[in-house]
Amino acid sequence: MEDIRIFCENDSCDHIIPYGTTLRQLSKTACPSAEDRSIIAALVDNTLKELDYKVHEPRVVRFIDYDHPDGRRTYIRSLCFVLQNAVNEIYPDKVLVIDYNLPSGLYCEIRETTPLEDGRPALYFATDEEIAAIKAKMAEIIAKDLPFSKVKMPKEEALKLFKAKHQTEKVQLLQGIERFTYDVYFLDGKADTFYGPLAPSTGYLNIFDLTAFKEGFCLQYPMDGCSGKVLPMKRQSKIATALGEHSDWCAIMDTKGVGSLNKKVLEGKIVDLINLSEALHERRYAKIADMIYKRRETVKIVFIAGPSSSGKTSTSKRLAIQCRILGLNPKVIELDNYFVNREDTPRDENGEYDFEALGAMDLAFLGEQLNDLLAGKEVEIPKFDFKEGRRTFAGKKMQLHEKDILIMEGIHALNPAMIPGVDPTKVFRVYASALTSLSLDENNNISTSDNRMLRRMIRDNRTRGINPENTIMMWQSVRRGENHNIFPFQENADAVFNSAHIFELPVLKYYAEPLLRRIMPSSPAYTEAVRMLKFLSYIIALSPSEIAAIPPTSILREFIDGQTL
């Protein structure tokens, strides 16, 4: 065979290589200064590939490490396989479930193969000593530097394999998707499916930790920006409780994974699931309103914060309705109206205006107006002119009476530094986010960030004319802002509202899939579009008539249209 020409973006050079050269072999030439095993995967024509991928024609290649989002996902997937193997060796008669994302890693449980009578999983409670033994077994597997391999397997053969392992959600998922073959990964003779590439071998995965948490444990790995170490465990109990509650909801509705969700769609039971999920949301709104009402003698301000596309606007409106039912009179003030004038806005490291920084808000003026309102005084509420970049006043007056409460939403609403001069006993804080704990299957959870990005993509395109490519390209910047301004203050919330719906992924697929298919291979957003399309390929979309069953008050209507709050 003839040699072929490869352009490597890492060194901006052409490389002439023999036909069938692996990416791992090419990396040694193209990235000679890279630390040993720091390169974990590669983008080939903007498509993510394993390092064992063989090149057979001219390509554009970019090698990636842990600091790249796809490199980090590759590392985590591979580490999950190591964890599964370790648990399987120690507890061959039980099932490992990687349940949901925590601020410090992935929450995992060991479960019995037979559930409880009410459908909830029967847990095996591992002791600290047993968790230490699992960690030691993982370290042993990593030290052996065992290879990961991939085999294309006929569907029926794969189903037989996973039925024997009691992975019922994985079996349901594979059964519901019309494919003749599946890629099955193997590690030391043990099989699993993953929905993206793995590292070449276990020796790439030497940074991790395993920490006891709740009924299970947290699989920890380096966080974004800290590739060389595992940070101390953040025990954010309120977020964990909300995620656990969502997991219980999934179990109650017999929808523990995408496989069982697809089954409900195919059986025509999705409308019932929509009604149940909406009822659970309504119940949660009412509970939070009850909490506010019980503190009505002191609480006069309700702050609502959350990351992008969490449904803060809908949450504030629905919560206001529930408060009115209890006899309170909610009034809304938009925190965006308290921005400083444009020329006073702080700038980021690139010299651009940083509108998400706390310093972008006129905290002194906000505190002054809130204290005046709490004192019973009448104030004139400002209006920020975003076109001109300055605050204006149009004669809008406000005064708080006995049963009045303020409802305000904004990204800094959980940060105590936003209102340092306001009596904290007067404030009730709500954290809203789409904290899905629905999984693809037992060992492949769904990122809450992916859920929110799909929401935002659909809404951006519908209401702002922003194409899906731009939404994807902005998302990492959005996430950095959340990591700095929102997530560190989650535990300051008095209540957490989980805006995730168990049925929403089949809805989001209906709207998002056509948008993602518009993104061309030459686009820098193509890699992410391919990843999201592959993820959505395992989900059966709802029909327009089924989507029509979503009530106009639903939080999902904020993103897909049709909301009448």
BELCOR-V471625 format. One record per backbone hydrogen bond with DSSP energy under -1.0 kcal/mol. NH is the residue of the N-H (numbers start at 1). CO is the residue of the C=O. If there is no record, write none. Layout:
BEGIN
nh;co
NH;CO
NH;CO
END
This chain:
BEGIN
nh;co
4;17
6;15
7;59
8;13
9;61
13;8
15;6
17;4
20;55
21;18
23;53
24;51
26;22
27;23
30;26
31;27
34;31
38;35
40;64
41;64
42;49
43;62
44;47
45;60
47;44
49;42
53;50
55;21
61;7
62;43
64;41
68;65
72;68
73;69
74;70
75;71
76;72
77;73
78;74
79;75
80;76
81;77
82;78
83;79
84;80
85;81
86;82
87;83
88;84
89;85
90;86
91;87
94;91
95;111
97;109
98;442
99;107
100;107
102;105
105;102
106;219
107;100
108;217
109;97
111;95
112;122
116;120
119;116
124;110
126;124
131;127
132;128
133;129
134;130
135;131
136;132
137;133
138;134
139;135
140;136
141;137
142;138
143;139
144;140
145;142
148;200
149;186
151;184
153;182
155;180
158;154
159;155
160;156
161;157
162;158
163;159
164;160
166;163
167;162
168;166
171;167
172;168
173;169
174;170
175;171
176;172
179;177
182;153
184;151
185;192
186;149
187;190
190;187
192;185
202;146
204;201
205;202
209;220
211;218
213;216
216;213
217;108
218;211
219;106
220;209
226;223
229;226
236;234
237;235
240;236
241;237
242;238
243;239
244;240
245;241
246;242
247;243
248;244
249;245
250;246
251;247
252;248
253;249
254;251
255;250
258;439
261;257
262;258
263;259
264;260
265;261
266;262
267;263
268;265
269;264
273;269
274;270
275;271
276;272
277;273
278;274
279;275
280;276
281;277
282;278
283;279
284;280
285;281
286;282
287;283
288;284
289;285
290;286
291;287
292;288
293;289
294;290
296;293
298;295
299;295
300;426
301;426
302;406
303;428
304;408
305;430
310;307
315;311
316;312
317;313
318;314
319;315
320;316
321;317
322;318
323;319
324;320
325;321
326;322
327;324
328;323
329;403
331;405
333;407
337;334
338;335
339;336
340;360
342;389
344;341
345;342
348;352
351;348
354;346
357;354
360;357
361;358
362;338
363;361
366;362
367;363
368;364
369;365
370;366
371;367
372;368
373;369
374;370
375;371
376;373
377;372
379;398
381;396
383;392
385;390
389;385
390;385
392;383
398;379
404;401
405;329
406;300
407;331
408;302
410;304
413;410
415;412
418;415
419;416
422;419
426;423
427;424
428;301
430;303
431;495
432;305
433;497
435;433
436;434
440;444
441;444
451;447
452;448
453;449
454;450
455;451
456;452
457;453
458;454
459;455
460;456
461;457
462;458
463;459
464;460
466;460
471;467
472;468
473;469
474;470
478;474
479;475
480;476
481;477
482;478
483;479
484;480
485;481
486;482
487;482
489;486
490;487
492;489
493;490
494;429
495;429
497;431
499;433
504;501
508;504
509;505
510;506
511;507
512;508
513;509
516;512
517;513
518;515
519;516
523;520
526;523
529;525
530;526
531;527
532;528
533;529
534;530
535;531
536;532
537;533
538;535
539;536
542;506
547;543
548;544
549;546
550;547
554;551
558;555
559;556
560;556
561;557
564;552
END
